[in-house]
């Protein structure tokens, strides 16, 4: 799919003219930064939202510890705009998902009319393209009721819009603290430079053909200072598997891709 520049921005009156029959429309920025409004079903078929910038800036909330920033995506090799720590965590999860091929932050605004005929809008925080061409739109609340009734009502509308075209919308729940900490650690090694010298990744994968403690397999290859970054890189990309529901440590069992057993629980 490729981004469209052919659709013309509508007039201000046109932007408010959302389908009276309860249909959805999409607003996004074209390659030259012009706002474009299209019927949602048409835009979903023709626009590469994963390549677009945010349709509106992430809000800056005074006093909040985490603010807007960028996440370098191992999936795309590009930066993705993120608006909060909760969103960065979910970006991290999606960036590690082998079924995800593209990521973007706030690339589209959805418009619709409520039962009273009033125009409503919502900008989902995350867009993730799947390998089969479908997509996920998502928000990343810090707790289940975040955003109040407006957010929950918008979630229902956006879920309906996605269902119409075979996509998915979700409010992604926060991760367990241990899992989040483990993924953050592994994410620090997501960049290709951590694969190390030529042949090291193959040696790492071979060393853990049989599940064994992390440090044992590492030392069998060479100096841990050189080898551990490659092991963590392999764990991030799924070339190796370990249980991430318990804190990572030097004796954690590491096995081959897809390995799982009584010792590892859900090795995802």
N, C-alpha and C positions, 0 to 999 in steps of 0.2 A: 504494500500500500504506500502511496505517496501523498505528501501534504498537498492540499489544493490551494491554488491562488486564483482560481477562475471565478469563484463565487464573489459577487460584489457586496460590499457593506451596504446594509439597508439604511434608509433614513431613520431618524429618531422615532418617527411615528411607526415605521415598519418594525423597529425593535420591540415595540409594545404589542404588535399585532400577533400575538401568540394564538395558535389555532384555537378557535372557539370550541371545537369538539373535544377538548381535553388532550390534544396532542402536545408533543414536546419539541422544543427547538434548542439548538446549540449555538453558543457564541464562543468564538476562539479568535486568535490572532493569526493572520496570514504571514507568509515569509517576510513581508516588508513592515509588519507590525500594525496593519490595519485590522480593526475589528470586523469580523464576518459573522453574519447570522444565517443559519441554514436549518431546514427541517432536520430534526435529530436523526431520523432514520437514514437520511441521505448522507449527512456528515459522518455517521458511524461507518458507512460503507466506503467513503472516499478519502477521509482525512487521517493522516498518520499522526494521531495525537501524541504519540511517544516522541515525536521530533519537535513539538511545539513548546514555546516558553509559557510561563504562567499567564493566564488570561487576566489575572489581577494579583497584586502583590500580597504576600503573606502578611498578616497584621503583626505589628510589634506591640506586645503587651507589657507595659511598665511593671517592673518588679518581678517579672518571670525570669527564672534562672536561664532557661534556654530560649533563644530567639531564632529567627530565620537564618538559614545558612545553606551550604551545598554538601551533597553526598556524592563522592566519586563512585560510579557504578562499575563493578567488574563485569557486568553483563553487557553494557554498551560502550564502556571506555570513555564516558562523558559524565559531566556533573549533572545532578538532579537537584532542583530546588526543594528545600525542606523547611517547614515552618515551625517545628517543635521537636522536642526530644522524642515524644511518642511517635511522631511521624518518621524520624530518623530510624527508630527501632524497626518499624514496619518496612521501611525501605530496605533495611539490612536483610530482613527475612525474605522479601521478594527478590532482592538481588542475588540471593543464594539459591533460589528456586530454579531448577533446570528447565522448567516449563515456561519461564518468563523470558521474553526476548527483547522487551523494551520497557522503559520506565519514564514517567514524567510527573512533575508536581503541578497541580492545578491547571491543566492545559485547556479545560473546557468549563463553561458555565451552562447549566441547563435552565431553560425557561418553561413554565407551564401556567395554566390557569387553575385556581382552586375552584371548588363547587360554587362559590359566589361570583366567579368570573374575574377575580383579581389575579394579576400576574404575580407569580412567585418565581424565585430563582435560587439556585444553589451551586456552589463550586466545590465538587469533591476534591479532597486533598491529594489523592493519588490516582494515577492511571498506570496500569500494567498490561502490556500486550502479551498474550499467550502464543505458544508455538502454532496453535491451530488457527490463528487469526482473530479469535475472540478476545475479549478484554475484561479486565476487572477495574471498576471504579470503586474507590474506598475512601473512608474517613478513618482517622486515627485518634479516637477519643482517649483521654487519659483515665477515664472511668466510665462505667456504663451509661450514666445520665448526663454526661458532658454535653453542653450545648443547649440543654433544656428542651422544651416542647418544640421549638422551631427546628432544631436539628433532627429530632426524632420524626417530625412530620415530613421534613425534607427527605429523610432517609427512605421513607415509604414511597415518596414520589419518584426518587431517583432509582430505587429498586424496580419500580414499575417500568420506568423508561428503559432500563437495561434489559428487563425480561422481554420487552417487545422485540428486541433485536438479537436475543440470544447471548447477551452479556450478563455479567454479574455485578451486583453492588453489595458491599459489606461495610459494616462498622467493625473494624478489626479490634479485638480485645487486647489489652496490654499483655505482654509476655510475663511468664513467671520470672522472678528476679534472677534465679540461677541460670535459666536458659538464656535470658537476655545478656547476662554477664559473659557466659561462654561464647555466645555469638559475637559480642563486641570484641572479645579477645581474638577470635579467629578472623574477624573482619579486618583486623590490623595487618593481616598477612594476605589479603585478597589480591593485591597487585601482582601482576605477572613476574616482577623482579624477584619475588620470594620463591619462585620455582628453582632458583639457583643455577649452578653451572650445568652444562650439557650432560645429560645422563643421570643427574641426581634424582629427578622425579621418578624415573623408571626404577632406580635402586630403592627409593622409598616405598613405592607401591609393592615391589617384590619382597621387601623386608617384612611387610605386614600381610602377606598372602595368608598366613596363619595368624589369627588374633593373638596379640601379645601386649604386655605393658608398653606404654608409650616410650619410656626411657630405654627399655631393653632393645626395642627395634631401632631406635635412634642411634644408640651406641654401637649397634652391630654394623651400621653404615659408616660411621666416622665421628668426627668432632661434633658434639651437640650444638655448638655455637653456629656451625654451618648448616647442620642437618635439620634442626628443629623448625626454622622458618619454612623450610620446604614441607615438613610434615604438617604444620599448621595450614599451609597453603593447600595441601591435598585434602585436609579435613574440611576446609571452607568450601572447596569446589566439589566435594563428594567423591573424590578419588579414593579416599579412605573414610572409615566410619567409626564413630565412638558415641557413647551415650552422652548427650548434652544436658540431661535432666539433673545431673549431679556435677559438683564443681570439678573442673579439669585439674588433674594433678599428674605427676610423673608416672604413677602406676596405673592410670586409667587404661582399660583395655581398648586397643585400636585394631580394627580389622579391615578387610577389603571392602570395596564399594558394595553397598547393599547388605552387608553383614549385620545380623542381629541375633540375639540369643538371650538366655536367662540372665547372663551377666550384664547385658547392655540395655535391656528394656527396649524402648523405642529409639532405635539408632538413627532415625531420620536424619 
